[in-house]
């Protein structure tokens, strides 16, 4: 049976997988087409953005190149004026030093326009000879690069422009030094004439030009040293850019150019344009960061991406919608085919009936279960062939539910196969409705449960045999135990009767009384045995009355302590509040005595510890369901534990059986825990044992 159902599940799963793959296939064509269109659109967007970036870079290069050339022309004109003035002052100094101050005065306006801060003349030894500012002090500049370049020029007469240097007198003043050499009549080096120009005067024109974030204009010497900068010149004073950092520093390089690379200062991707200052050892550099240049393209990119995303969604949705119509028809056709295959190949019997009960469809599973072929059953009423007469009322009730449009859940019944054999089956029925919701037929599913019924019958027979065996074993054990104890008591009675007769005949009355006492004690033991049997079977009468379990246990513990040997320590921990209950005080006391005696006998000869704990325990609904014996509510929990030898699982399963004991013959009859179990049950309680070798808890 399980193999048939497994095959059914595998077939149904495979059919569903094939159904889903086939359902997706109609969408593949439209989605592929419009997906290609979306990809082509994104390629076009990428190409358009790339072209826009190139255009932005080209425009920035052109603008930067034009600006660099314009600034180079401006610098050439400015430096030319300063150079002419510098040569004129030098010639006046060589011609007539007496009238040199007057010459300075005549050029004061020109020097002021060009922001010349001071005019200095140094001798061949590098010391100050003359200064335009009143109160000038002699200083030594022989170690300055601008002095050395003229001193070592071997008669060459060229303008030199230094990087910003700090003054020797006014140390906080930085100036750019425009210098020319002074030669005497014999063309021998006689000193240097210097114009000191502050960097802000050179940078003023740069500060008014807006190049965006990160944009920069720099005026550099041919050797790469900074002369002026549109911002933050102090950060690069003394910094010299090598040919690896920038270009245009060599005489053979073109007079102007553009390029793109990482900035040597700031490490930012930048666009550079440069132009040499004609006739002078200077180059103007214009830097624009790629981030600033491409900012307009970035906004354009966002617009293109949003538009492309919207267009992609539209294309995909259009393709999806176009494919849905094709898929719906395909799914409908495939669903019908798959359902027909599932019904045809199912191991369960499946039949379709009309409202008149005539069979309209009959699958192979029904043929296997009942033996009738599809040809034999189509058009016939199954009620006349396969339903026993005693089951017709059951069928009528099911049809009444079906005609109301209700489902009939599976129910166990019997059917008659072609050979006349009775077949056990589980049958469920479902109404078949048309497009208007009206019942137009019945679907019947029948599962063969013959094997299950046979297995259940075999199990019930085995269970009955097992119960009978357990019953006979329990009766045998009980009868043997009772007979053994009664036989011992009767032996004592009969023996003492003989002794009493003999002593009475001999006139020994006192000895006869001793025998009579033994007879009485044997009778009491038999009475106790009978009382224990009645308690175990719960036939004795319990005297139920209200009592306080804490007080009862405290009094009983006092009596138990007297009976225990000194090497056994008894620890009692009562509840912290009264525990009122309704019960038989004597029987509950007997339970505590039995449990403590059982614990004492488990201890070794050298002694041990017994712990008695009385607490309040609440059993909630979940715990009550798990336990199965106690109802929900509050209970008094009496626990007795010891550190004795303990017991294994096999012994724990039998400790509450009557007359079962592990002790010697003269140490007990095996009724103690069985009696305690009966008393606890009579008080609507439960008793549990937890033990491992080395200790136990009851």
CORVEN-V709498 format. One record per residue. N is the residue number from 1. RES is the residue in three letters. SS is DSSP state (H for helix, E for strand, - for the rest). Layout:
n: <N | N>
res: <RES | RES>
ss: <SS | SS>
This chain:
n: <1 | 2 | 3 | 4 | 5 | 6 | 7 | 8 | 9 | 10 | 11 | 12 | 13 | 14 | 15 | 16 | 17 | 18 | 19 | 20 | 21 | 22 | 23 | 24 | 25 | 26 | 27 | 28 | 29 | 30 | 31 | 32 | 33 | 34 | 35 | 36 | 37 | 38 | 39 | 40 | 41 | 42 | 43 | 44 | 45 | 46 | 47 | 48 | 49 | 50 | 51 | 52 | 53 | 54 | 55 | 56 | 57 | 58 | 59 | 60 | 61 | 62 | 63 | 64 | 65 | 66 | 67 | 68 | 69 | 70 | 71 | 72 | 73 | 74 | 75 | 76 | 77 | 78 | 79 | 80 | 81 | 82 | 83 | 84 | 85 | 86 | 87 | 88 | 89 | 90 | 91 | 92 | 93 | 94 | 95 | 96 | 97 | 98 | 99 | 100 | 101 | 102 | 103 | 104 | 105 | 106 | 107 | 108 | 109 | 110 | 111 | 112 | 113 | 114 | 115 | 116 | 117 | 118 | 119 | 120 | 121 | 122 | 123 | 124 | 125 | 126 | 127 | 128 | 129 | 130 | 131 | 132 | 133 | 134 | 135 | 136 | 137 | 138 | 139 | 140 | 141 | 142 | 143 | 144 | 145 | 146 | 147 | 148 | 149 | 150 | 151 | 152 | 153 | 154 | 155 | 156 | 157 | 158 | 159 | 160 | 161 | 162 | 163 | 164 | 165 | 166 | 167 | 168 | 169 | 170 | 171 | 172 | 173 | 174 | 175 | 176 | 177 | 178 | 179 | 180 | 181 | 182 | 183 | 184 | 185 | 186 | 187 | 188 | 189 | 190 | 191 | 192 | 193 | 194 | 195 | 196 | 197 | 198 | 199 | 200 | 201 | 202 | 203 | 204 | 205 | 206 | 207 | 208 | 209 | 210 | 211 | 212 | 213 | 214 | 215 | 216 | 217 | 218 | 219 | 220 | 221 | 222 | 223 | 224 | 225 | 226 | 227 | 228 | 229 | 230 | 231 | 232 | 233 | 234 | 235 | 236 | 237 | 238 | 239 | 240 | 241 | 242 | 243 | 244 | 245 | 246 | 247 | 248 | 249 | 250 | 251 | 252 | 253 | 254 | 255 | 256 | 257 | 258 | 259 | 260 | 261 | 262 | 263 | 264 | 265 | 266 | 267 | 268 | 269 | 270 | 271 | 272 | 273 | 274 | 275 | 276 | 277 | 278 | 279 | 280 | 281 | 282 | 283 | 284 | 285 | 286 | 287 | 288 | 289 | 290 | 291 | 292 | 293 | 294 | 295 | 296 | 297 | 298 | 299 | 300 | 301 | 302 | 303 | 304 | 305 | 306 | 307 | 308 | 309 | 310 | 311 | 312 | 313 | 314 | 315 | 316 | 317 | 318 | 319 | 320 | 321 | 322 | 323 | 324 | 325 | 326 | 327 | 328 | 329 | 330 | 331 | 332 | 333 | 334 | 335 | 336 | 337 | 338 | 339 | 340 | 341 | 342 | 343 | 344 | 345 | 346 | 347 | 348 | 349 | 350 | 351 | 352 | 353 | 354 | 355 | 356 | 357 | 358 | 359 | 360 | 361 | 362 | 363 | 364 | 365 | 366 | 367 | 368 | 369 | 370 | 371 | 372 | 373 | 374 | 375 | 376 | 377 | 378 | 379 | 380 | 381 | 382 | 383 | 384 | 385 | 386 | 387 | 388 | 389 | 390 | 391 | 392 | 393 | 394 | 395 | 396 | 397 | 398 | 399 | 400 | 401 | 402 | 403 | 404 | 405 | 406 | 407 | 408 | 409 | 410 | 411 | 412 | 413 | 414 | 415 | 416 | 417 | 418 | 419 | 420 | 421 | 422 | 423 | 424 | 425 | 426 | 427 | 428 | 429 | 430 | 431 | 432 | 433 | 434 | 435 | 436 | 437 | 438 | 439 | 440 | 441 | 442 | 443 | 444 | 445 | 446 | 447 | 448 | 449 | 450 | 451 | 452 | 453 | 454 | 455 | 456 | 457 | 458 | 459 | 460 | 461 | 462 | 463 | 464 | 465 | 466 | 467 | 468 | 469 | 470 | 471 | 472 | 473 | 474 | 475 | 476 | 477 | 478 | 479 | 480 | 481 | 482 | 483 | 484 | 485 | 486 | 487 | 488 | 489 | 490 | 491 | 492 | 493 | 494 | 495 | 496 | 497 | 498 | 499 | 500 | 501 | 502 | 503 | 504 | 505 | 506 | 507 | 508 | 509 | 510 | 511 | 512 | 513 | 514 | 515 | 516 | 517 | 518 | 519 | 520 | 521 | 522 | 523 | 524 | 525 | 526 | 527 | 528 | 529 | 530 | 531 | 532 | 533 | 534 | 535 | 536 | 537 | 538 | 539 | 540 | 541 | 542 | 543 | 544 | 545 | 546 | 547 | 548 | 549 | 550 | 551 | 552 | 553 | 554 | 555 | 556 | 557 | 558 | 559 | 560 | 561 | 562 | 563 | 564 | 565 | 566 | 567 | 568 | 569 | 570 | 571 | 572 | 573 | 574 | 575 | 576 | 577 | 578 | 579 | 580 | 581 | 582 | 583 | 584 | 585 | 586 | 587 | 588 | 589 | 590 | 591 | 592 | 593 | 594 | 595 | 596 | 597 | 598 | 599 | 600 | 601 | 602 | 603 | 604 | 605 | 606 | 607 | 608 | 609 | 610 | 611 | 612 | 613 | 614 | 615 | 616 | 617 | 618 | 619 | 620 | 621 | 622 | 623 | 624 | 625 | 626 | 627 | 628 | 629 | 630 | 631 | 632 | 633 | 634 | 635 | 636 | 637 | 638 | 639 | 640 | 641 | 642 | 643 | 644 | 645 | 646 | 647 | 648 | 649 | 650 | 651 | 652 | 653 | 654 | 655 | 656 | 657 | 658 | 659 | 660 | 661 | 662 | 663 | 664 | 665 | 666 | 667 | 668 | 669 | 670 | 671 | 672 | 673 | 674 | 675 | 676 | 677 | 678 | 679 | 680 | 681 | 682 | 683 | 684 | 685 | 686 | 687 | 688 | 689 | 690 | 691 | 692 | 693 | 694 | 695 | 696 | 697 | 698>
res: <UNK | UNK | UNK | UNK | UNK | UNK | UNK | UNK | UNK | UNK | UNK | UNK | UNK | UNK | UNK | UNK | UNK | UNK | UNK | UNK | UNK | UNK | UNK | UNK | UNK | UNK | UNK | UNK | UNK | UNK | UNK | UNK | UNK | UNK | UNK | UNK | UNK | UNK | UNK | UNK | UNK | UNK | UNK | UNK | UNK | UNK | UNK | UNK | UNK | UNK | UNK | UNK | UNK | UNK | UNK | UNK | UNK | UNK | UNK | UNK | UNK | UNK | UNK | UNK | UNK | UNK | UNK | UNK | UNK | UNK | UNK | UNK | UNK | UNK | UNK | UNK | UNK | UNK | UNK | UNK | UNK | UNK | UNK | UNK | UNK | UNK | UNK | UNK | UNK | UNK | UNK | UNK | UNK | UNK | UNK | UNK | UNK | UNK | UNK | UNK | UNK | UNK | UNK | UNK | UNK | UNK | UNK | UNK | UNK | UNK | UNK | UNK | UNK | UNK | UNK | UNK | UNK | UNK | UNK | UNK | UNK | UNK | UNK | UNK | UNK | UNK | UNK | UNK | UNK | UNK | UNK | UNK | UNK | UNK | UNK | UNK | UNK | UNK | UNK | UNK | UNK | UNK | UNK | UNK | UNK | UNK | UNK | UNK | UNK | UNK | UNK | UNK | UNK | UNK | UNK | UNK | UNK | UNK | UNK | UNK | UNK | UNK | UNK | UNK | UNK | UNK | UNK | UNK | UNK | UNK | UNK | UNK | UNK | UNK | UNK | UNK | UNK | UNK | UNK | UNK | UNK | UNK | UNK | UNK | UNK | UNK | UNK | UNK | UNK | UNK | UNK | UNK | UNK | UNK | UNK | UNK | UNK | UNK | UNK | UNK | UNK | UNK | UNK | UNK | UNK | UNK | UNK | UNK | UNK | UNK | UNK | UNK | UNK | UNK | UNK | UNK | UNK | UNK | UNK | UNK | UNK | UNK | UNK | UNK | UNK | UNK | UNK | UNK | UNK | UNK | UNK | UNK | UNK | UNK | UNK | UNK | UNK | UNK | UNK | UNK | UNK | UNK | UNK | UNK | UNK | UNK | UNK | UNK | UNK | UNK | UNK | UNK | UNK | UNK | UNK | UNK | UNK | UNK | UNK | UNK | UNK | UNK | UNK | UNK | UNK | UNK | UNK | UNK | UNK | UNK | UNK | UNK | UNK | UNK | UNK | UNK | UNK | UNK | UNK | UNK | UNK | UNK | UNK | UNK | UNK | UNK | UNK | UNK | UNK | UNK | UNK | UNK | UNK | UNK | UNK | UNK | UNK | UNK | UNK | UNK | UNK | UNK | UNK | UNK | UNK | UNK | UNK | UNK | UNK | UNK | UNK | UNK | UNK | UNK | UNK | UNK | UNK | UNK | UNK | UNK | UNK | UNK | UNK | UNK | UNK | UNK | UNK | UNK | UNK | UNK | UNK | UNK | UNK | UNK | UNK | UNK | UNK | UNK | UNK | UNK | UNK | UNK | UNK | UNK | UNK | UNK | UNK | UNK | UNK | UNK | UNK | UNK | UNK | UNK | UNK | UNK | UNK | UNK | UNK | UNK | UNK | UNK | UNK | UNK | UNK | UNK | UNK | UNK | UNK | UNK | UNK | UNK | UNK | UNK | UNK | UNK | UNK | UNK | UNK | UNK | UNK | UNK | UNK | UNK | UNK | UNK | UNK | UNK | UNK | UNK | UNK | UNK | UNK | UNK | UNK | UNK | UNK | UNK | UNK | UNK | UNK | UNK | UNK | UNK | UNK | UNK | UNK | UNK | UNK | UNK | UNK | UNK | UNK | UNK | UNK | UNK | UNK | UNK | UNK | UNK | UNK | UNK | UNK | UNK | UNK | UNK | UNK | UNK | UNK | UNK | UNK | UNK | UNK | UNK | UNK | UNK | UNK | UNK | UNK | UNK | UNK | UNK | UNK | UNK | UNK | UNK | UNK | UNK | UNK | UNK | UNK | UNK | UNK | UNK | UNK | UNK | UNK | UNK | UNK | UNK | UNK | UNK | UNK | UNK | UNK | UNK | UNK | UNK | UNK | UNK | UNK | UNK | UNK | UNK | UNK | UNK | UNK | UNK | UNK | UNK | UNK | UNK | UNK | UNK | UNK | UNK | UNK | UNK | UNK | UNK | UNK | UNK | UNK | UNK | UNK | UNK | UNK | UNK | UNK | UNK | UNK | UNK | UNK | UNK | UNK | UNK | UNK | UNK | UNK | UNK | UNK | UNK | UNK | UNK | UNK | UNK | UNK | UNK | UNK | UNK | UNK | UNK | UNK | UNK | UNK | UNK | UNK | UNK | UNK | UNK | UNK | UNK | UNK | UNK | UNK | UNK | UNK | UNK | UNK | UNK | UNK | UNK | UNK | UNK | UNK | UNK | UNK | UNK | UNK | UNK | UNK | UNK | UNK | UNK | UNK | UNK | UNK | UNK | UNK | UNK | UNK | UNK | UNK | UNK | UNK | UNK | UNK | UNK | UNK | UNK | UNK | UNK | UNK | UNK | UNK | UNK | UNK | UNK | UNK | UNK | UNK | UNK | UNK | UNK | UNK | UNK | UNK | UNK | UNK | UNK | UNK | UNK | UNK | UNK | UNK | UNK | UNK | UNK | UNK | UNK | UNK | UNK | UNK | UNK | UNK | UNK | UNK | UNK | UNK | UNK | UNK | UNK | UNK | UNK | UNK | UNK | UNK | UNK | UNK | UNK | UNK | UNK | UNK | UNK | UNK | UNK | UNK | UNK | UNK | UNK | UNK | UNK | UNK | UNK | UNK | UNK | UNK | UNK | UNK | UNK | UNK | UNK | UNK | UNK | UNK | UNK | UNK | UNK | UNK | UNK | UNK | UNK | UNK | UNK | UNK | UNK | UNK | UNK | UNK | UNK | UNK | UNK | UNK | UNK | UNK | UNK | UNK | UNK | UNK | UNK | UNK | UNK | UNK | UNK | UNK | UNK | UNK | UNK | UNK | UNK | UNK | UNK | UNK | UNK | UNK | UNK | UNK | UNK | UNK | UNK | UNK | UNK | UNK | UNK | UNK | UNK | UNK | UNK>
ss: <- | H | H | H | H | H | H | H | H | H | H | H | H | H | H | H | H | H | H | H | H | H | H | H | H | H | H | H | H | H | H | H | H | H | H | H | H | H | H | H | H | H | H | H | H | H | H | H | H | H | H | H | H | H | H | H | H | H | H | H | H | H | H | H | H | H | H | H | H | H | H | H | H | H | H | H | H | H | H | H | H | H | H | H | H | H | H | H | H | H | H | H | H | H | H | - | - | - | - | H | H | H | H | H | H | H | - | H | H | H | H | H | H | - | - | E | E | E | E | E | E | E | E | - | - | - | E | E | E | E | E | - | - | - | - | - | - | - | - | E | - | - | - | - | H | H | H | H | H | H | H | - | - | - | - | - | - | - | - | E | E | - | - | - | E | E | - | - | - | - | - | - | - | E | E | E | E | E | E | E | E | E | E | - | - | - | - | - | E | E | E | E | E | E | E | E | E | - | H | H | H | H | H | H | H | H | H | - | - | - | - | - | - | - | - | E | E | E | E | E | E | - | - | - | E | E | E | E | E | - | - | - | H | H | H | - | - | - | - | E | - | - | - | - | - | - | - | - | - | - | - | - | - | - | - | E | E | E | E | E | E | E | - | - | - | - | - | - | E | E | E | E | E | E | E | E | - | - | - | - | - | E | E | E | E | E | E | E | E | H | H | H | H | - | H | H | H | H | H | H | H | H | H | H | H | H | H | H | H | H | H | H | H | H | H | H | H | H | H | H | H | H | H | H | H | H | H | H | H | H | H | H | H | H | H | H | H | H | H | H | H | H | H | H | H | - | - | - | E | E | E | E | E | - | - | - | - | E | E | E | E | E | - | H | H | H | H | H | H | H | - | - | - | H | H | H | H | - | - | - | E | H | H | H | H | - | - | - | H | H | H | H | H | H | H | H | H | H | H | H | H | H | H | - | - | - | - | E | E | E | E | E | E | E | E | E | - | - | - | - | - | E | E | E | E | E | E | E | E | E | E | E | E | - | - | - | - | - | E | E | E | E | E | E | E | E | E | E | - | H | H | H | H | H | H | H | H | H | H | H | H | H | H | H | H | H | H | H | H | H | H | H | H | H | H | H | H | H | H | H | H | H | H | H | H | H | H | H | H | H | H | H | H | H | H | H | H | H | H | H | H | H | H | H | H | - | - | - | H | H | H | H | H | H | H | H | H | H | H | H | H | H | H | H | H | H | H | H | H | H | H | H | H | H | H | H | - | - | - | - | - | - | - | - | E | E | E | E | H | H | H | H | H | H | H | H | H | H | H | H | H | H | H | - | - | - | - | E | E | E | E | E | E | - | - | - | - | - | - | E | E | E | E | - | H | H | H | H | H | H | H | H | H | H | H | H | H | H | H | H | H | H | - | E | - | - | E | E | E | E | E | E | E | E | E | E | E | E | E | - | H | H | H | H | H | H | H | - | - | - | - | - | E | E | E | E | E | E | E | E | E | E | - | - | - | - | - | - | H | H | H | H | - | - | - | - | - | - | - | - | - | - | - | - | H | H | H | - | - | - | - | H | H | H | H | H | H | H | H | H | H | H | - | - | - | - | - | - | - | E | E | E | - | - | E | E | E | ->
